[in-house]
């Protein structure tokens, strides 16, 4: 091979090498362009160079239902924005206020710029189902008892307007207005202080008061376990919850309990038999079940006549009777244990009085004080103020 042929081959190889490098560079440039700008500029260029047919240009694009598209997006974007609020709240619970002692609220409101024949409407979220027309610039409402958050809103009616809002919370006990202070008597030389609670319950409704707190300026008292049906042996220590029912009254004395460790018990129809045994500070009626003729018909006539005419709760005192069978009947029946055994399952065995002995004086004469009653969760039930004339402001 001569020199001329060798030079030709070398030139051919050199040109091919440069061509490969140029192609690689072009591919890299195109790839980079697509990465930055996408394919749309190239498609536009294609349309200019090779125009598509009329049918292709008028083709309708359909949504990609595999994407995050939702039909409501278009309607939301087309909604008219709300105009600014034109009403202001001038009184009522402030923003975020917690009402611990009432479930009654009053809001007053007015237009920022007064106008004639303005129609307003209000709504309480968590209470109202819909907006309520307001014919005045005030709304008062009693909300359900128990802890719950609400939002009061007010706006002009029939206007696409942002309502003015106020958030607040009712935090009273579910038993608010179910149990209330009825009376408070201060301690005297001869009598301890006495607090009386009244109940307003429906038929069949019950409330467990064990764990409730009575709180005053100086003292507090937690209502303990109780003896609903007191038994001299089985109730050596109280193990019942203090359950109140319709028409029950609760008496709380500052004296110490007369019955051992039991501070709270409910009076029953046999308590008259306990009067000679215990010094009850709170009154207990001397009224025991009468002896029934059918129960003593097996005894002799003299014993029957005596038992049927003996004073209530006192026949057991007359142990001097000579008839042994008559004495045995008295011993087994005419006392608290016998009465309890015979009548404790009767529907009317329990009376409607709870007696609670505090062992501490909650009511101080001449003192400015407020007594509070809280349920077992620490929520407000009721309060009683006394001695306000002695308050120093």
C-alpha positions in Angstrom: 0.0 0.0 0.0 1.5 3.3 -1.0 1.6 6.4 1.1 -1.3 8.1 -0.6 -3.7 5.2 0.2 -2.6 5.2 3.8 -3.3 9.0 4.1 -6.8 8.5 2.7 -7.7 5.7 5.2 -6.4 7.8 8.1 -8.5 10.8 7.0 -11.7 8.6 6.7 -11.2 7.3 10.2 -10.7 10.8 11.6 -13.9 12.1 10.0 -16.0 9.1 11.3 -14.7 9.7 14.9 -15.7 13.3 14.8 -19.1 12.4 13.4 -19.8 10.0 16.3 -18.8 12.7 18.8 -21.1 15.3 17.1 -24.1 12.8 17.2 -23.5 12.2 21.0 -23.4 15.9 21.6 -26.7 16.5 19.7 -28.4 13.7 21.7 -27.2 15.2 25.0 -28.5 18.6 24.0 -31.9 17.3 23.0 -32.2 15.3 26.3 -31.3 18.3 28.3 -33.9 20.5 26.5 -36.6 18.0 27.1 -35.7 17.7 30.8 -36.0 21.5 31.3 -38.8 22.6 29.0 -40.7 19.3 28.3 -42.1 18.3 25.0 -44.6 21.1 24.5 -42.3 23.4 22.5 -41.4 20.5 20.2 -45.1 19.8 19.7 -45.8 23.4 18.9 -42.9 23.4 16.4 -44.4 20.3 14.8 -47.8 21.9 14.5 -46.3 24.9 12.7 -44.3 22.7 10.3 -46.9 19.9 9.8 -50.4 21.4 10.6 -52.9 18.9 11.8 -56.3 18.3 10.3 -59.4 20.3 11.4 -60.8 17.2 13.1 -57.7 16.8 15.2 -57.6 20.5 16.2 -61.2 20.5 17.5 -60.8 17.3 19.5 -62.3 17.7 23.0 -60.0 16.9 25.9 -61.6 14.8 28.7 -60.5 14.8 32.3 -58.0 12.3 33.5 -60.1 10.5 36.1 -57.0 8.7 37.5 -55.6 12.1 38.6 -56.7 14.1 41.7 -59.4 16.0 39.8 -62.7 16.3 41.5 -65.9 17.7 40.0 -66.3 20.2 43.0 -63.1 22.0 42.2 -64.7 24.0 39.4 -67.8 24.9 41.4 -65.7 26.0 44.5 -63.6 28.3 42.4 -66.7 29.9 40.9 -68.3 30.6 44.3 -68.8 34.3 45.2 -66.5 35.2 48.1 -68.2 36.3 51.4 -68.3 40.0 52.0 -66.8 41.3 55.3 -68.9 41.2 58.5 -71.1 44.2 59.1 -72.4 43.2 62.6 -70.5 43.4 65.8 -71.1 41.8 69.2 -71.3 44.4 72.0 -71.9 42.1 75.0 -72.0 38.5 76.1 -69.4 35.9 76.9 -66.1 37.0 75.6 -64.0 34.9 73.2 -62.9 31.7 74.8 -64.8 32.4 78.1 -65.7 29.4 80.3 -68.9 29.8 82.2 -68.5 27.7 85.3 -71.7 28.7 87.2 -74.5 29.1 84.7 -75.9 27.7 81.5 -77.8 30.9 80.6 -76.2 33.3 78.1 -77.2 36.6 76.6 -75.6 38.2 73.5 -76.2 41.8 72.3 -75.2 42.9 68.9 -75.6 45.8 66.4 -74.6 46.9 62.9 -71.2 48.5 62.6 -73.0 51.2 60.5 -76.6 51.6 61.4 -79.2 51.3 58.7 -83.0 51.2 58.5 -84.9 47.9 58.3 -81.9 45.7 58.8 -82.7 42.0 59.2 -80.4 40.1 61.5 -80.1 36.4 62.2 -78.2 34.3 64.8 -77.0 30.7 65.2 -75.4 28.9 68.0 -73.3 26.0 66.7 -73.7 23.0 68.9 -77.3 24.0 69.8 -79.2 25.4 66.8 -79.9 23.4 63.7 -80.3 26.5 61.5 -80.2 30.3 61.5 -82.8 32.0 63.6 -84.3 35.4 62.6 -83.7 38.1 65.3 -86.3 40.8 65.7 -84.2 42.6 68.2 -80.5 43.2 68.8 -80.3 40.7 71.7 -80.6 36.9 72.1 -80.9 35.1 75.5 -80.8 31.3 75.7 -80.6 28.6 78.3 -78.2 25.9 77.0 -78.1 22.2 78.1 -76.2 21.5 81.3 -72.9 19.6 81.2 -69.6 20.7 79.7 -69.8 21.7 76.1 -68.3 24.2 73.7 -70.4 26.5 71.5 -70.0 29.2 68.9 -72.4 32.1 68.7 -72.7 33.7 65.2 -74.7 36.7 63.9 -75.0 38.3 60.5 -77.4 40.2 58.2 -80.0 38.0 56.7 -80.1 37.1 53.0 -76.6 38.6 52.4 -73.6 36.7 51.4 -71.7 37.9 54.5 -69.1 36.6 56.9 -70.8 36.1 60.3 -69.4 37.6 63.4 -68.4 34.8 65.8 -67.8 34.3 69.5 -66.6 30.9 71.0 -67.4 30.0 74.6 -67.9 27.0 76.9 -70.6 25.9 79.3 -68.9 24.1 82.2 -71.6 23.4 84.8 -72.4 20.0 86.2 -75.0 17.7 84.5 -76.8 17.9 87.8 -77.0 21.7 87.8 -80.4 22.7 89.1 -81.1 19.1 90.0 -79.8 19.5 93.6 -79.9 23.0 95.2 -79.4 24.7 98.6 -82.7 25.1 100.3 -81.7 26.6 103.6 -78.7 27.3 105.8 -78.9 27.7 109.6 -75.9 29.0 111.6 -74.7 27.3 114.7 -76.1 28.5 118.1 -75.3 27.7 121.7 -77.8 24.8 121.7 -77.8 23.7 118.1 -75.1 22.9 115.5 -75.3 24.4 112.1 -77.6 22.8 109.5 -77.5 22.9 105.7 -80.5 21.6 103.8 -80.4 20.5 100.1 -83.5 20.0 98.0 -83.8 17.8 94.9 -85.7 18.3 91.6 -85.6 14.9 89.9 -87.9 13.0 87.6 -89.7 9.8 88.5 -87.1 7.0 88.5 -84.2 9.4 88.2 -81.2 8.9 90.6 -78.0 10.7 91.4 -75.0 9.3 93.1 -73.7 12.0 95.5 -70.8 10.0 97.0 -67.6 12.0 96.2 -69.4 15.4 95.9 -67.7 18.3 97.6 -69.2 20.9 99.9 -66.8 23.9 100.1 -66.9 27.0 102.2 -64.5 29.8 103.1 -62.8 27.8 105.8 -63.8 24.2 105.5 -64.7 21.6 102.9 -66.4 18.2 103.2 -66.4 15.2 100.8 -69.7 13.3 100.9 -68.7 9.8 101.9 -70.1 6.3 101.5 -73.4 5.8 103.3 -75.8 3.2 104.8 -78.9 3.4 102.7 -80.6 0.7 104.7 -78.9 0.9 108.1 -78.4 -2.5 109.8 -76.8 -2.7 113.2 -74.6 -5.6 112.3 -74.1 -5.6 108.5 -73.5 -1.8 108.4 -70.7 -1.6 110.9 -68.9 0.4 108.2 -70.7 2.2 105.4 -70.4 0.6 101.9 -73.3 2.1 99.9 -73.2 5.1 97.6 -75.4 8.0 98.7 -78.1 7.8 96.1 -80.8 10.5 96.0 -84.2 10.1 94.3 -87.2 12.2 93.5 -88.5 14.2 96.5 -85.4 13.3 98.7 -84.1 16.0 101.1 -80.5 16.0 102.3 -79.7 17.4 105.8 -76.1 18.1 106.7 -75.4 18.8 110.4 -72.1 20.1 111.7 -72.4 17.6 114.7 -70.6 14.3 115.0 -72.4 11.2 113.9 -74.3 9.3 116.6 -73.9 6.0 114.8 -70.2 5.0 115.1 -68.3 5.5 111.8 -71.4 6.0 109.7 -71.7 9.7 108.7 -74.5 9.3 106.2 -77.6 7.2 106.4 -81.2 7.3 105.1 -84.0 7.3 107.6 -86.4 4.3 107.4 -89.7 3.4 109.1 -87.9 1.4 111.9 -85.6 4.3 113.1 -88.0 5.1 116.0 -86.7 1.9 117.7 -83.2 3.5 117.7 -84.1 6.6 119.6 -83.4 5.2 123.1 -80.0 4.0 121.9 -78.5 7.0 120.0 -78.6 10.7 120.4 -79.8 11.9 117.1 -79.1 15.6 116.6 -81.2 15.7 113.4 -84.8 14.9 114.2 -86.0 11.4 113.9 -89.8 10.7 114.2 -90.9 8.2 116.8 -93.1 6.4 114.4 -92.7 2.6 114.0 -95.0 0.1 112.1 -98.1 -0.8 114.1 -98.6 -4.3 115.4 -101.1 -6.1 113.1 -103.8 -8.2 114.7 -103.1 -11.1 112.3 -99.5 -11.3 113.6 -100.5 -11.7 117.2 -103.6 -13.8 116.9 -101.8 -16.8 118.3 -101.1 -15.0 121.6 -103.5 -14.9 124.6 -106.1 -12.2 124.7 -104.4 -10.1 127.3 -101.1 -10.0 125.4 -103.0 -9.1 122.2 -104.8 -6.3 123.8 -101.6 -4.9 125.2 -99.6 -5.1 122.0 -102.4 -3.6 119.9 -102.7 -0.6 122.2 -99.1 -0.1 123.2 -97.4 3.2 122.1 -95.5 3.0 118.9 -91.9 1.9 119.3 -92.3 1.3 123.1 -93.7 -2.1 123.6 -90.2 -3.6 124.1 -89.8 -1.6 127.3 -92.5 -3.6 129.1 -90.4 -6.7 129.8 -92.3 -7.1 133.2 -95.1 -8.9 131.4 -95.5 -12.3 133.0 -96.5 -14.2 129.9 -93.4 -15.8 128.5 -94.7 -16.2 124.9 -95.7 -12.6 124.9 -92.3 -11.5 126.1 -90.6 -13.7 123.4 -92.8 -12.1 120.7 -91.7 -8.6 121.9 -88.1 -9.6 122.1 -88.1 -11.0 118.5 -90.2 -8.4 116.8 -90.7 -5.1 118.5 -87.2 -3.7 118.1 -85.0 -2.4 115.3 -83.6 -5.8 114.3 -87.1 -7.4 114.2 -88.6 -4.5 112.4 -85.8 -4.5 109.8 -86.2 -8.2 109.2 -89.9 -7.8 108.7 -90.2 -4.6 106.7 -86.8 -3.8 105.0 -88.0 -5.3 101.6 -91.1 -3.1 101.5 -91.2 -0.5 98.8 -92.1 2.2 101.3 -89.4 1.1 103.9 -87.1 4.0 103.2 -88.2 7.6 103.9 -87.1 10.6 101.7 -84.5 11.9 104.2 -80.7 11.6 104.0 -79.0 12.6 107.3 -75.3 13.5 106.9 -73.1 14.4 109.9 -70.2 16.6 108.9 -68.3 16.7 112.2 -67.2 20.3 111.3 -68.9 23.7 111.2 -69.3 25.0 107.7 -71.5 28.0 108.7 -69.9 30.7 110.8 -72.2 33.3 112.3 -71.4 36.9 111.3 -69.1 35.8 108.5 -69.4 36.7 104.8 -69.3 33.4 103.1 -70.4 31.4 100.0 -71.0 27.7 100.2 -70.4 25.8 97.0 -71.6 22.3 95.9 -69.5 20.5 93.3 -70.1 17.0 91.8 -67.6 14.2 91.8 -65.9 15.7 88.7 -65.4 19.1 90.4 -68.2 20.7 88.3 -70.4 23.4 89.8 -73.8 22.3 91.0 -75.1 25.2 93.2 -74.0 27.9 95.7 -75.5 29.7 98.7 -74.3 33.1 99.9 -74.9 34.3 103.4 -73.7 37.2 105.7 -73.3 39.5 102.7 -74.0 42.5 104.9 -70.6 41.7 106.6 -68.7 41.7 103.3 -66.0 44.4 103.0 -65.6 45.6 99.5 
